[in-house]
Amino acid sequence: MGLFKKFTSIFKKLVKIKKPKKVEKVKKPAKKPVKKAVPEPKKVAAPKRGEPRPEISGREKPPVKKPPVKRPPVKKKDLREIYKILKEPHISEKATVLTDQNKYVFKIMPRANKVETKKAVENLYGVRVKDVNIINVHRKRKVLRGVEGFKTGYKKAIVTLKEGEKIEIVPR
């Protein structure tokens, strides 16, 4: 060990290692926080079970009215494509009741799907469609005067329109 201390002391003399000086940091004056004028939130008691939550006036936004969409007139070529999907409007007692709920019923081709039906109704009547439901009505066996036959089946679509939209199926 004595030898090691001798070498380190000789080495330090030769190299003359200087310790870095400590630099004092200058403290900057602390910034005072700027107080913004923020209204205090209203304290609302929590609603009891089953009661609706109270409306807070600061969060309410006025309803935005969108201008009506003007659609270009339908071309005759497009009509051919539309009638490959839509057969006719389905007029029945239930269908007339559904018009109050903004739903319209159409007979459609057997291979038509929801997307095609939606595009066809939008292009033909110039309305915005919200939803399309499709029902496959199967054929039924009927007997008339001893002769057995079938009542043909068909596919029908119940088209729900967006609010404010209307279709006049039967002209008045």
Rosetta constraint file for C-alpha pairs under 8 A:
AtomPair CA 1 CA 5 HARMONIC 6.52 0.50
AtomPair CA 2 CA 6 HARMONIC 6.37 0.50
AtomPair CA 3 CA 7 HARMONIC 6.40 0.50
AtomPair CA 4 CA 8 HARMONIC 6.26 0.50
AtomPair CA 5 CA 9 HARMONIC 6.16 0.50
AtomPair CA 6 CA 10 HARMONIC 6.29 0.50
AtomPair CA 7 CA 11 HARMONIC 5.97 0.50
AtomPair CA 8 CA 12 HARMONIC 6.09 0.50
AtomPair CA 9 CA 13 HARMONIC 6.36 0.50
AtomPair CA 10 CA 14 HARMONIC 6.33 0.50
AtomPair CA 11 CA 15 HARMONIC 6.13 0.50
AtomPair CA 12 CA 16 HARMONIC 5.30 0.50
AtomPair CA 12 CA 17 HARMONIC 6.42 0.50
AtomPair CA 46 CA 53 HARMONIC 7.92 0.50
AtomPair CA 47 CA 51 HARMONIC 5.95 0.50
AtomPair CA 47 CA 52 HARMONIC 7.00 0.50
AtomPair CA 47 CA 53 HARMONIC 6.05 0.50
AtomPair CA 47 CA 54 HARMONIC 7.61 0.50
AtomPair CA 55 CA 60 HARMONIC 7.80 0.50
AtomPair CA 56 CA 60 HARMONIC 6.99 0.50
AtomPair CA 70 CA 126 HARMONIC 7.97 0.50
AtomPair CA 71 CA 126 HARMONIC 5.97 0.50
AtomPair CA 74 CA 78 HARMONIC 6.49 0.50
AtomPair CA 74 CA 79 HARMONIC 7.07 0.50
AtomPair CA 74 CA 123 HARMONIC 6.60 0.50
AtomPair CA 74 CA 124 HARMONIC 6.63 0.50
AtomPair CA 75 CA 79 HARMONIC 6.50 0.50
AtomPair CA 76 CA 80 HARMONIC 6.68 0.50
AtomPair CA 77 CA 81 HARMONIC 6.86 0.50
AtomPair CA 78 CA 82 HARMONIC 6.15 0.50
AtomPair CA 79 CA 83 HARMONIC 6.10 0.50
AtomPair CA 79 CA 124 HARMONIC 7.35 0.50
AtomPair CA 80 CA 84 HARMONIC 6.40 0.50
AtomPair CA 81 CA 85 HARMONIC 7.04 0.50
AtomPair CA 82 CA 86 HARMONIC 6.17 0.50
AtomPair CA 82 CA 120 HARMONIC 5.11 0.50
AtomPair CA 82 CA 121 HARMONIC 7.93 0.50
AtomPair CA 82 CA 123 HARMONIC 7.90 0.50
AtomPair CA 82 CA 124 HARMONIC 7.16 0.50
AtomPair CA 83 CA 87 HARMONIC 6.13 0.50
AtomPair CA 84 CA 109 HARMONIC 7.02 0.50
AtomPair CA 85 CA 108 HARMONIC 5.71 0.50
AtomPair CA 85 CA 109 HARMONIC 5.35 0.50
AtomPair CA 85 CA 112 HARMONIC 5.74 0.50
AtomPair CA 85 CA 116 HARMONIC 7.08 0.50
AtomPair CA 85 CA 117 HARMONIC 6.51 0.50
AtomPair CA 85 CA 120 HARMONIC 7.08 0.50
AtomPair CA 86 CA 106 HARMONIC 6.94 0.50
AtomPair CA 86 CA 107 HARMONIC 6.37 0.50
AtomPair CA 86 CA 108 HARMONIC 4.51 0.50
AtomPair CA 86 CA 109 HARMONIC 6.31 0.50
AtomPair CA 86 CA 117 HARMONIC 7.10 0.50
AtomPair CA 86 CA 120 HARMONIC 7.25 0.50
AtomPair CA 87 CA 106 HARMONIC 7.28 0.50
AtomPair CA 87 CA 107 HARMONIC 5.40 0.50
AtomPair CA 87 CA 108 HARMONIC 5.03 0.50
AtomPair CA 87 CA 109 HARMONIC 6.43 0.50
AtomPair CA 88 CA 106 HARMONIC 5.78 0.50
AtomPair CA 88 CA 107 HARMONIC 5.38 0.50
AtomPair CA 88 CA 108 HARMONIC 7.16 0.50
AtomPair CA 89 CA 104 HARMONIC 7.97 0.50
AtomPair CA 89 CA 105 HARMONIC 6.06 0.50
AtomPair CA 89 CA 106 HARMONIC 4.13 0.50
AtomPair CA 89 CA 107 HARMONIC 5.91 0.50
AtomPair CA 89 CA 169 HARMONIC 7.13 0.50
AtomPair CA 90 CA 95 HARMONIC 7.04 0.50
AtomPair CA 90 CA 105 HARMONIC 5.39 0.50
AtomPair CA 90 CA 106 HARMONIC 4.82 0.50
AtomPair CA 90 CA 107 HARMONIC 5.69 0.50
AtomPair CA 90 CA 156 HARMONIC 7.77 0.50
AtomPair CA 91 CA 95 HARMONIC 5.93 0.50
AtomPair CA 91 CA 96 HARMONIC 6.94 0.50
AtomPair CA 91 CA 105 HARMONIC 7.48 0.50
AtomPair CA 92 CA 96 HARMONIC 6.28 0.50
AtomPair CA 93 CA 97 HARMONIC 6.44 0.50
AtomPair CA 94 CA 98 HARMONIC 6.28 0.50
AtomPair CA 95 CA 99 HARMONIC 6.57 0.50
AtomPair CA 95 CA 103 HARMONIC 7.98 0.50
AtomPair CA 95 CA 104 HARMONIC 6.64 0.50
AtomPair CA 95 CA 105 HARMONIC 6.00 0.50
AtomPair CA 96 CA 100 HARMONIC 7.54 0.50
AtomPair CA 97 CA 101 HARMONIC 7.69 0.50
AtomPair CA 98 CA 102 HARMONIC 6.67 0.50
AtomPair CA 98 CA 103 HARMONIC 5.24 0.50
AtomPair CA 98 CA 104 HARMONIC 6.61 0.50
AtomPair CA 99 CA 103 HARMONIC 4.97 0.50
AtomPair CA 99 CA 104 HARMONIC 5.76 0.50
AtomPair CA 102 CA 160 HARMONIC 5.95 0.50
AtomPair CA 102 CA 161 HARMONIC 5.82 0.50
AtomPair CA 102 CA 162 HARMONIC 7.74 0.50
AtomPair CA 102 CA 163 HARMONIC 7.68 0.50
AtomPair CA 102 CA 165 HARMONIC 7.86 0.50
AtomPair CA 102 CA 166 HARMONIC 7.22 0.50
AtomPair CA 103 CA 158 HARMONIC 6.35 0.50
AtomPair CA 103 CA 159 HARMONIC 5.44 0.50
AtomPair CA 103 CA 160 HARMONIC 4.38 0.50
AtomPair CA 103 CA 161 HARMONIC 6.36 0.50
AtomPair CA 104 CA 158 HARMONIC 5.62 0.50
AtomPair CA 104 CA 159 HARMONIC 5.17 0.50
AtomPair CA 104 CA 160 HARMONIC 6.52 0.50
AtomPair CA 105 CA 156 HARMONIC 6.84 0.50
AtomPair CA 105 CA 157 HARMONIC 5.64 0.50
AtomPair CA 105 CA 158 HARMONIC 4.48 0.50
AtomPair CA 105 CA 159 HARMONIC 6.17 0.50
AtomPair CA 106 CA 156 HARMONIC 5.54 0.50
AtomPair CA 106 CA 157 HARMONIC 5.29 0.50
AtomPair CA 106 CA 158 HARMONIC 6.58 0.50
AtomPair CA 106 CA 159 HARMONIC 7.76 0.50
AtomPair CA 107 CA 154 HARMONIC 7.12 0.50
AtomPair CA 107 CA 155 HARMONIC 5.94 0.50
AtomPair CA 107 CA 156 HARMONIC 4.31 0.50
AtomPair CA 107 CA 157 HARMONIC 6.35 0.50
AtomPair CA 108 CA 112 HARMONIC 6.64 0.50
AtomPair CA 108 CA 117 HARMONIC 7.85 0.50
AtomPair CA 108 CA 154 HARMONIC 7.60 0.50
AtomPair CA 108 CA 155 HARMONIC 5.61 0.50
AtomPair CA 108 CA 156 HARMONIC 5.46 0.50
AtomPair CA 108 CA 157 HARMONIC 6.70 0.50
AtomPair CA 109 CA 154 HARMONIC 7.76 0.50
AtomPair CA 109 CA 155 HARMONIC 6.57 0.50
AtomPair CA 110 CA 154 HARMONIC 6.88 0.50
AtomPair CA 110 CA 155 HARMONIC 5.74 0.50
AtomPair CA 112 CA 116 HARMONIC 6.35 0.50
AtomPair CA 112 CA 117 HARMONIC 6.71 0.50
AtomPair CA 113 CA 117 HARMONIC 6.16 0.50
AtomPair CA 113 CA 134 HARMONIC 7.81 0.50
AtomPair CA 114 CA 118 HARMONIC 6.08 0.50
AtomPair CA 114 CA 132 HARMONIC 5.89 0.50
AtomPair CA 114 CA 133 HARMONIC 7.09 0.50
AtomPair CA 114 CA 134 HARMONIC 6.96 0.50
AtomPair CA 115 CA 119 HARMONIC 6.33 0.50
AtomPair CA 116 CA 120 HARMONIC 6.09 0.50
AtomPair CA 117 CA 121 HARMONIC 6.22 0.50
AtomPair CA 117 CA 132 HARMONIC 7.59 0.50
AtomPair CA 117 CA 157 HARMONIC 7.72 0.50
AtomPair CA 118 CA 122 HARMONIC 6.17 0.50
AtomPair CA 118 CA 129 HARMONIC 6.40 0.50
AtomPair CA 118 CA 131 HARMONIC 7.77 0.50
AtomPair CA 118 CA 132 HARMONIC 6.65 0.50
AtomPair CA 118 CA 159 HARMONIC 7.60 0.50
AtomPair CA 119 CA 123 HARMONIC 6.07 0.50
AtomPair CA 120 CA 124 HARMONIC 5.98 0.50
AtomPair CA 121 CA 125 HARMONIC 5.84 0.50
AtomPair CA 121 CA 126 HARMONIC 7.48 0.50
AtomPair CA 121 CA 127 HARMONIC 7.40 0.50
AtomPair CA 121 CA 129 HARMONIC 7.67 0.50
AtomPair CA 122 CA 126 HARMONIC 5.06 0.50
AtomPair CA 122 CA 127 HARMONIC 5.04 0.50
AtomPair CA 122 CA 128 HARMONIC 5.91 0.50
AtomPair CA 122 CA 129 HARMONIC 6.52 0.50
AtomPair CA 123 CA 127 HARMONIC 7.59 0.50
AtomPair CA 125 CA 167 HARMONIC 6.88 0.50
AtomPair CA 127 CA 161 HARMONIC 7.40 0.50
AtomPair CA 127 CA 165 HARMONIC 6.13 0.50
AtomPair CA 127 CA 166 HARMONIC 7.30 0.50
AtomPair CA 127 CA 167 HARMONIC 7.76 0.50
AtomPair CA 128 CA 161 HARMONIC 6.06 0.50
AtomPair CA 128 CA 162 HARMONIC 5.95 0.50
AtomPair CA 128 CA 165 HARMONIC 6.89 0.50
AtomPair CA 129 CA 159 HARMONIC 7.00 0.50
AtomPair CA 129 CA 160 HARMONIC 6.08 0.50
AtomPair CA 129 CA 161 HARMONIC 4.41 0.50
AtomPair CA 129 CA 162 HARMONIC 5.79 0.50
AtomPair CA 130 CA 159 HARMONIC 7.76 0.50
AtomPair CA 130 CA 160 HARMONIC 5.52 0.50
AtomPair CA 130 CA 161 HARMONIC 5.03 0.50
AtomPair CA 130 CA 162 HARMONIC 5.10 0.50
AtomPair CA 131 CA 159 HARMONIC 6.02 0.50
AtomPair CA 131 CA 160 HARMONIC 5.03 0.50
AtomPair CA 131 CA 161 HARMONIC 6.93 0.50
AtomPair CA 132 CA 157 HARMONIC 6.56 0.50
AtomPair CA 132 CA 158 HARMONIC 5.77 0.50
AtomPair CA 132 CA 159 HARMONIC 4.59 0.50
AtomPair CA 132 CA 160 HARMONIC 6.14 0.50
AtomPair CA 133 CA 157 HARMONIC 5.58 0.50
AtomPair CA 133 CA 158 HARMONIC 5.11 0.50
AtomPair CA 133 CA 159 HARMONIC 6.50 0.50
AtomPair CA 134 CA 155 HARMONIC 7.21 0.50
AtomPair CA 134 CA 156 HARMONIC 5.82 0.50
AtomPair CA 134 CA 157 HARMONIC 4.37 0.50
AtomPair CA 134 CA 158 HARMONIC 6.28 0.50
AtomPair CA 135 CA 155 HARMONIC 5.86 0.50
AtomPair CA 135 CA 156 HARMONIC 5.32 0.50
AtomPair CA 135 CA 157 HARMONIC 6.19 0.50
AtomPair CA 135 CA 158 HARMONIC 7.97 0.50
AtomPair CA 136 CA 153 HARMONIC 7.82 0.50
AtomPair CA 136 CA 154 HARMONIC 6.29 0.50
AtomPair CA 136 CA 155 HARMONIC 4.46 0.50
AtomPair CA 136 CA 156 HARMONIC 6.40 0.50
AtomPair CA 137 CA 153 HARMONIC 5.40 0.50
AtomPair CA 137 CA 154 HARMONIC 5.27 0.50
AtomPair CA 137 CA 155 HARMONIC 5.71 0.50
AtomPair CA 137 CA 156 HARMONIC 7.38 0.50
AtomPair CA 138 CA 152 HARMONIC 7.55 0.50
AtomPair CA 138 CA 153 HARMONIC 4.52 0.50
AtomPair CA 138 CA 154 HARMONIC 6.61 0.50
AtomPair CA 139 CA 150 HARMONIC 6.39 0.50
AtomPair CA 139 CA 151 HARMONIC 5.46 0.50
AtomPair CA 139 CA 152 HARMONIC 4.78 0.50
AtomPair CA 139 CA 153 HARMONIC 3.87 0.50
AtomPair CA 139 CA 154 HARMONIC 7.54 0.50
AtomPair CA 140 CA 150 HARMONIC 5.47 0.50
AtomPair CA 140 CA 151 HARMONIC 5.10 0.50
AtomPair CA 140 CA 152 HARMONIC 6.92 0.50
AtomPair CA 140 CA 153 HARMONIC 7.19 0.50
AtomPair CA 141 CA 148 HARMONIC 7.22 0.50
AtomPair CA 141 CA 149 HARMONIC 5.92 0.50
AtomPair CA 141 CA 150 HARMONIC 4.48 0.50
AtomPair CA 141 CA 151 HARMONIC 6.29 0.50
AtomPair CA 142 CA 148 HARMONIC 5.91 0.50
AtomPair CA 142 CA 149 HARMONIC 5.26 0.50
AtomPair CA 142 CA 150 HARMONIC 5.42 0.50
AtomPair CA 142 CA 151 HARMONIC 6.58 0.50
AtomPair CA 143 CA 147 HARMONIC 5.46 0.50
AtomPair CA 143 CA 148 HARMONIC 4.38 0.50
AtomPair CA 143 CA 149 HARMONIC 6.03 0.50
AtomPair CA 144 CA 148 HARMONIC 6.49 0.50
AtomPair CA 144 CA 149 HARMONIC 7.70 0.50
AtomPair CA 161 CA 165 HARMONIC 6.10 0.50
AtomPair CA 161 CA 166 HARMONIC 7.38 0.50
